Amino acid sequence: MHYENLIACGDQPVLVDAETLLHGGLPQATTVGHDPAAEALRASVQRTCLLPTLLIGEQGALDISALGRVDSGAYPSACLRWEHAGTDLMRAVRGGADSPAAQNQPLPQGLAAAPADHRAALLAGFRLGYDALAGHLDELLDAEGPLARWADAPGRLIVRATRLYTTLLEESTHPDLLHDALARDAVFAVLWTESAQDPARQRLVEYEIADLWRGDVPLFTHRPDRTAVWTSGGAGVDAVLPVPALTAVHAKIAGMGEVDRYDQEWVIAASLAVSAGTAGSGGPRSQLLTASAPAVAPPTRGRLLAAACGVADELVARAVHAGGRANWLGLEQVVDAHWAVLPMGAGLAQGYTGVALFLAQAGRLVGAERYLDLACAVLRPLPSLLRALALDPELSLAAGPGGLDGIGGIVHGLLRLRELLGDRAGFAEAAPDDCLELALVALAHAVAGPAEGTVEGPAAEWSSADGVATGLAGALAAAVAAWQATGSAQAAELARAVADTLLDRVAARSAADATVPGFAEGDAGIGWALRRYAAAHGDVPAVARHAAAAAELLRTALTAARTGTEDASWHSGLSGVVLAAADSSDVRDRDDELDDDLDDDLDEELAEELAAAVDAGAGRLLPEDQSLRRGALGALEALSVLAGRGSRTARTALERRSGELLGAVELLGPRCGTPDQVPTPGLLNGLAGIGYGLLRLACPDDVPSPLLPSPAAT
């Protein structure tokens, strides 16, 4: 029910064009098989499209949902349109297009109200409706009940997004294609490519193409009590649907209960939060935390471990299991400030690899087999995914080389998980070393870039990100870590190639280019990665230019951070720069030959100054966000590193802020770095990162920093 299927009429919204009620649906094809979290999302309230749902393109994102769509907006992708229609100057051009608002939103006093403004009322209404249905399960499931009356009623089956069909129709009418039927047919043949791993849709492609040749959007219908599908021409195709729609509806109703309602309410709250604002925005809970801050008590090891285990237990409870695999639904930052409710992918920062890393670390520290078993179940599809990435350079390129959000992050996770899990069942399909080798092959594809002449326009700008999170610096750090951990010649050669490329890109910068703040996507992270490579290489003359470039990047980043301490976060602010500089200084202390003559080296006076600034920033972040990425735990990590270097200010601040954070977690629970602080499993923004940070505070000598990835605990 997207925004054009709902008409606001006072307090009684009217559904129109409701031809997809009792929709059976075809499962989506996947690269690595069944994903229980994806199935949970497909079976949740989000499938109605009433809740905020983003349409994402190269020009941003647009909410197309019935509740989330408020105003007119710009379509997120370039469209084919006709200029000077009806004249001799008529021509096809590509460009932006407006997407006008519809009548889906009520307008009190003439102003549209965002869905987040009515979150409490929406949740209360959902509970009321859910409980009413759950209280009459027997009547709904009865053979003579209301659902049975519609068993043979025809309904529309959505085989693919209508947007895909309309795009194919638009592209196929380009003048360059209309003179050659084979060229136009090649456009429609995209549907065969789209169905390469999808046997059910393959059976329907010829009917789709026939409709497209007639200039129509392909239409399919079904009967709720059958698995057959009928085409627009009336032809029946047997056994296309996995189960009859009515069977799926009965199973959904039979599964209704308190646990299911809780899961659905999380989906609603998370979807509404997506449209409410950016992460870390203040709210009632942050005001409550500020107003009723607990008395600070020393953060003992036992209390910290208990709090971390509480986070791990919540992740255990939230996991979705099926077919020997487990995964989670989470809030993921997809484009700029846009977030979406999605099944977790494989990434380290926002994916299941990062969550498995926390669970495995917690399981080893406290001897909890349930955490280790869940980590293994979560990682089960990883070997198949890495094999697919290694065999498909284009797929690896799409995943990206980054050390947090790309394949580099998976390499970092594997290096630590191979120690924590060893040969446990999570790597049953392949030995850990085999997985690492596949990951390095995929990483090499990702940093190689597209073949010359195959990518044009915005997609060709993938390499503009040099930082740790998504770019070459992250790939370099991952390759260096793999080289140091395994002695792999493959990793050493990859590190050399990436380091040289990154050095050339840094050298090509204009003197007028401003310093990019922060670690994740800034100069501090690039300098840190180059410094790690220089230290690992050992041949001082061969890496002199790399070390010099690293020193300059770190120096300028530190100078910029000291003059702008408003942002204290690890991701883009002072804490990340301090971590990079401190770690690089440690490397220099261990190898005097690589002395980079940092003017702003972390001497005692500067370390105390930075510790005071980070401490103040941690105090600002604590009520809003406890996460690693932009929250208090990122700042505490910087204090921990400075304290390890002998800073008295950092040591005192670390104990005080750790006590405040622990008290806040015990009082109100973890506060994630997501819109409206909605709980999400991920490592950098979510519960796994908060739990990992608590483990790190409890056992700093046994738990390596999650923000300075290395192959082993230090």
Disulfide bonds with the S-S distance in Angstrom:
none
